[in-house]
Amino acid sequence: MSLDGSVAIVTGGTRGVGRELARQGARVFITGRSAPDHERLDERITGIRCDHRVDTQVEAAFNLIRRETSAIDILVNFNPGLCPFVLVIFRRHNSELPAEHGTT
């Protein structure tokens, strides 16, 4: 399966899933407390330090991703303290995304 041109966010995961998505062709943003702070890890992966328990940090991370890409295609949530593993695939352009965290 090719993910060329897709954009993925991997929350709470700084290990293999993001690298595999990148290997399949996706542009990947990895967020988490141990992620590098807005640092390119390679040509397809950017780390964004973010504590998902803090709304302002989640909003800042999301806004940074929105500035760097026109759509989000894949969300992988590896944040077991807040939510068990969830994989959601969707395609929405930034103009369709909520302006604020937590709105639909």
PyMOL commands that set and color helices and strands:
alter all, ss='L'
color gray80, all
select helices_A, chain A and resi 16-23+55-68+94-96
alter helices_A, ss='H'
color red, helices_A
select strands_A, chain A and resi 7-11+27-32+39-40+45-49+71-77+86-93
alter strands_A, ss='S'
color yellow, strands_A
deselect
rebuild
show_as cartoon
